[in-house]
Amino acid sequence: EDRVDFINYMLYLQEKKNLQIPELTAHTMTFLLDGFETTANVLSHCLLLLGRDADRQQILRNEILEKLGPNNDFDTIMELPYLDACIHETLRLFPPGAFSTKLCTESIEFENKNGKKLKINEGTTVVLPIQALLLDEDYYENAANFVPERFLNGGLKKYKDQGLYLAFGDGPRICLGMRFALTQIKGALVEIVRNFEIRVNSKTRTDNRLDPTYFLMRLDGGIWLEFDSIN
């Protein structure tokens, strides 16, 4: 029976492309390692933003307690709207990558609403300014603030349809580990928020200045949090 997952796809490529074991292993380890660091990064920043905003933290906790209770039903966790909104708002404020590069494989001409045309030739490297787009006040009201509500009631679909939300990329080259990463983050957040009140330690900076030396987007100086058990 065919399974639509990463391992199954790698085995398919091994047969089709005659991949050797070292190549197969390298691709598999990249999938796991890339997902580990980026997932931990998003989880840390989501806890930071919730720690800064006690009211929204409580809204999320209420949603978890009311719809999930003490259980860990996978389908219910995947359908918690405010949890989903908090994660996507974190990804908007702290996307793992500031930009993405794509190689044009077929010449194309774009025309904007003002009639101006732009031709991109085959072989051109295109840089997508992901962070700049996600923090643009023209598209996101109060863009510097943590406002998960913007992604509720179809908000996420609206931004995606407009090409304004690229935290995971888009199209056929969208992040392979997106669903896996979201599942990990949601599971961890449910367990933490349900059992602990999150507060930001004074060693953590109060603005969103990024670490200029790190290859991912992360808060400069580190994230220091305190957890108080509520059980």
C-alpha positions in Angstrom: 0.0 0.0 0.0 1.4 3.4 -1.0 1.7 6.0 1.8 1.9 9.7 1.0 4.7 10.6 3.4 8.4 11.6 3.3 9.9 8.2 3.8 7.7 6.6 1.2 8.7 9.4 -1.3 12.4 8.9 -0.6 12.1 5.2 -1.3 10.3 6.0 -4.5 13.1 8.4 -5.5 15.7 5.8 -4.6 14.3 3.5 -7.1 13.5 6.1 -9.8 16.7 8.1 -9.5 18.9 5.2 -8.4 19.9 7.0 -5.2 22.7 5.4 -3.2 22.4 4.8 0.6 24.6 7.9 1.5 22.4 10.2 -0.6 19.2 8.7 0.8 20.6 9.0 4.4 21.7 12.6 3.8 18.2 13.7 2.6 16.5 11.9 5.5 18.8 13.5 8.1 18.3 16.9 6.5 14.5 16.5 6.9 14.9 15.6 10.6 17.6 18.1 11.5 16.0 21.1 9.6 12.7 20.4 11.3 14.2 20.0 14.8 15.9 23.4 14.9 13.2 25.4 13.2 10.4 23.8 15.2 12.2 24.5 18.5 12.7 28.1 17.3 9.0 28.7 16.6 7.9 27.0 19.8 10.3 29.2 21.9 9.1 32.4 20.3 5.5 31.4 20.6 6.0 30.9 24.3 7.8 34.2 24.5 4.9 36.1 22.9 2.3 34.3 25.1 4.4 35.1 28.1 4.3 38.8 27.2 0.6 38.7 26.8 -1.2 37.2 29.8 -4.7 37.9 28.4 -4.1 36.1 25.1 -2.3 33.3 27.0 -5.4 32.8 29.0 -7.6 32.8 25.9 -5.5 30.0 24.5 -5.6 28.1 27.8 -9.4 28.4 28.0 -9.7 27.0 24.5 -7.5 24.0 25.4 -9.4 23.3 28.6 -12.8 23.7 27.1 -12.3 21.8 23.9 -9.6 19.3 24.9 -9.7 19.0 28.7 -7.1 16.7 30.1 -7.0 14.6 26.9 -4.6 14.7 24.0 -6.9 13.8 21.1 -4.9 14.4 17.9 -7.9 15.5 15.8 -9.1 17.9 18.4 -5.6 19.5 18.8 -5.4 20.0 15.0 -8.7 21.8 15.0 -8.1 24.4 17.8 -8.5 27.7 15.9 -6.8 30.0 18.5 -3.9 27.7 18.9 -3.4 27.6 15.1 -3.7 31.5 15.0 -1.1 31.9 17.8 1.4 29.7 15.9 0.9 31.5 12.6 1.2 34.9 14.2 4.5 33.8 15.8 5.7 32.7 12.4 4.7 36.1 11.0 6.7 37.9 13.6 9.6 35.5 13.8 9.8 33.5 10.5 12.6 31.0 10.5 14.1 32.6 7.4 14.2 36.3 6.5 14.1 35.5 2.8 13.9 32.7 0.3 15.6 32.2 -3.1 14.1 30.6 -6.1 15.5 29.8 -9.5 13.3 30.7 -12.5 13.1 27.7 -14.8 10.8 29.2 -17.4 10.8 32.8 -18.6 7.6 34.7 -17.6 6.3 38.3 -17.7 4.2 39.8 -14.8 1.9 42.8 -15.1 0.8 44.7 -12.0 -2.5 46.6 -11.4 -0.9 49.8 -12.8 0.0 48.2 -16.1 3.8 48.0 -15.4 5.4 44.8 -16.7 8.3 42.8 -15.4 10.0 40.0 -17.3 11.9 37.3 -15.4 14.2 35.3 -17.7 15.0 31.6 -17.3 17.9 31.1 -15.0 17.3 34.2 -12.9 17.6 33.9 -9.2 14.6 35.5 -7.4 14.8 36.6 -3.8 11.6 36.6 -1.8 11.8 39.1 1.1 9.7 37.0 3.5 10.3 39.0 6.7 9.7 42.3 5.0 6.4 41.1 3.6 5.2 39.7 6.9 5.9 42.9 8.7 4.6 45.3 6.1 2.0 47.7 7.6 0.4 48.0 4.1 -0.8 44.4 4.5 -0.8 43.7 8.3 -2.4 46.3 10.6 -0.3 46.8 13.7 2.3 44.6 12.1 4.8 44.8 15.0 2.3 43.6 17.5 1.3 40.0 18.5 -2.4 39.8 17.2 -3.3 36.2 16.6 -6.9 37.2 15.9 -5.9 38.4 12.4 -5.6 34.7 11.4 -9.1 33.7 12.7 -12.3 33.3 10.7 -10.6 32.7 7.4 -7.8 35.2 8.0 -5.1 32.7 7.2 -6.6 31.7 3.9 -7.2 35.3 3.0 -3.5 36.2 3.5 -2.3 33.0 1.7 -4.7 33.7 -1.3 -3.2 37.2 -1.6 0.3 35.8 -1.5 1.1 37.6 1.7 1.8 34.7 4.0 5.0 32.8 3.1 6.3 31.5 6.5 6.4 28.0 5.0 6.8 29.1 1.4 4.1 28.3 -1.1 3.3 26.3 -4.2 5.0 23.1 -5.2 8.1 24.0 -3.3 6.4 24.7 0.0 8.2 23.4 3.1 8.1 19.6 3.1 8.0 19.4 6.9 5.2 21.9 7.4 2.5 19.5 8.7 5.1 17.6 10.8 6.3 20.8 12.3 2.9 22.2 13.1 1.9 18.9 14.7 5.0 19.0 17.0 4.5 22.6 18.0 0.8 22.2 18.7 1.3 19.1 20.8 4.0 20.9 22.9 2.1 24.1 23.3 -1.1 22.3 24.5 0.9 20.4 27.1 2.8 23.5 28.4 -0.1 26.1 28.3 -2.5 23.6 29.9 -0.2 23.0 32.9 1.8 26.2 33.3 1.5 29.9 33.5 4.3 31.4 31.3 6.1 34.6 32.3 9.0 36.3 30.7 12.2 36.6 32.8 13.8 40.0 33.1 16.9 38.7 31.3 14.8 38.6 28.1 14.8 41.8 26.0 11.5 43.6 25.6 11.8 44.4 21.9 12.0 42.0 18.9 15.6 42.7 17.9 17.1 39.7 16.1 20.4 38.0 16.7 22.6 39.2 13.8 25.0 36.2 14.2 22.5 33.3 13.9 21.5 31.6 10.7 17.8 31.6 11.7 15.6 34.4 12.9 15.8 34.5 16.7 15.6 37.0 19.5 18.9 38.6 20.3 20.2 37.6 23.7 18.1 34.5 24.1 14.6 33.7 25.5 14.4 33.4 29.2 11.0 32.2 30.6 9.6 31.2 33.9 6.9 28.5 34.3 4.5 28.4 37.3 2.5 25.1 37.7 -1.3 25.7 37.7 -2.2 22.2 38.8 
